[in-house]
């Protein structure tokens, strides 16, 4: 078993079509823990070898999602739930161009994000839901925690997030997810996916592909995702400046620019996020950082301009500010204050409804 990726090519290069986009030829990428990974020359997706994908589709796995997996995963999932995952859920609501009344966490795992959203939005007990196909023994007891596949759900949703899930799925599995999401979407429903894309793997985290410990078998390129989702009525969009996130809209009702999604969200969705002001701030700053990243990248492509260095500095400042807030000691220490504020708002709202 190799602890580190090996880029020594095997004796024979496999010329089969890409299993993601089904169009491009593929070249050898690396051998990781005894498994060969390839990259499509058309959609850029990185994937484990074809035979292994077939075995996984037949019910085998490079990683069994048992108690040992969840023991390793629970700590990071708990940290994400009150930090990055929470901010990503906020971004999904910010970007959605229809009023968000029902939100689904797809592949919710133990349900930590579902519980966090329920805590931060006590006035909306029926808004947030989660679904998990392979739940750990100990998971959320929230009434909206569902065990099963998205295709098993009967309700419709306006927005949702799928965080650190699709890298575990074969292209056939992700295609079924797309079909299931289409069945529970309204026109304009937005699903935000957080997953390491090829640019992220190649330039930031080459250890992201990890078949044995984490079960990461595919890094999906945006064109490959579009091939899987568009037949089911979705429009797939990248998020500027984020090589680890994209979103899919079902039968979109409009085509706003990304800056309009950031600076002019739907009033009702903004008011929802502002009920937990720190979440609105985190989601907005993350989105704004993405916008600045896009600006800096565009300027770098066209050569230096008078504002290029200023934009780059602003990008780094905004991103650093956002990361410091999510991981700061004050964020942790003020949890009781936020809980008290939520309780106060809930009491006030109940009083108003009873008046």
C-alpha positions, 0 to 999 in steps of 0.5 A: 500500500502506498501512503503517498500518490505515485505518478509512475505510469503503469505499463499500459495506458487505458484508453476507455472513455471517461466514466463521468462525461462519457466523451473524453479519453483519459490519462493516468494520474496517480497510483494511490494506496494500490488503486490507479486514478485517471483524469479525463482530458475533456471534463478534467474529472479525476477518478479511480479505475473503471474496474473498481468503479464497476465493483463499487456499483455492484455493491463493493467498496474501497471503504466500508462506512462502518463504526470505525469510519464514523468514529474518524468522521464524527470529530471533523463533521462536528467542527464543520457543522458550526463552522464551514458547513453552516456558512455553506448552508447560508451561502446556498440560501443567499444564492437561491432565487426563490423564497426558501421555506424548506431546506435539505442537508443531503448526506447529513451523516450524524445530522450535526448540520441539521441540529445546528440549523435548528438551534440557530433558527428556532422560529422555523422548526419545519424548515430544515431537514436532513437525509442520510443513506448510511447513518451512524449508530448515534445520530440526530434525534431531530424529527426531520432526520430521515434515513434513506435515499433522496429518491425516497423522499416525498416532499419538495425543497427550495434549497439544500446543501450536500457537503463532502459527499459526492467524492464518495460516489461513482458517476452512476451513483451521482446520476441517481442523486441528480435524478432524485434531487430533480424529483424533490425540487421546485422550479429555481431550487438550488443545491450547493455541493461542497467537494474537492474539484480537480483544480483543488486536488491538483493545486491545493490538496493532492492527498484529497483522493483517498480510497482507503481511509476516507473513501474519496474515489472521484473529483468531479470536474464542472463539465462532467457534473453538467453531463450528469445533472443537465438531463434532469433539468439542472443548470450547473454553475461554478462558484467564483474563487472556490475550487471546492464548491458548485451549485445546481439549479433546477429549472431556473427561473432567472439567470442573475450574475453571481454579483447579483446573487451576493449583493441583491439576494431575495429580500425574504432569504436575506431576512431569514439569514439575518435572524442569525446575524453571524450566519448572514455575515459568514455567508456574505463574506464567503460569497464576497471573497469568492467575487473578489477572487474572481476579480483578482483571477481575471486581472491576473489573466489580462496582466497587471492593472492599476487596481490588481494589487489592491484587489488581490490584497482585498481578497486576502483580507476578506478571506482571512477575516471570514476564516478568523471569524469561523475559527475564532475563540470569540465565536466559540465563547459567544455560543451561549449568548447566541443561544440566549438571543435565539431563545429571546427571539422565540419568546418574542415571536410566540408572544406576537403570534398569541397577541 
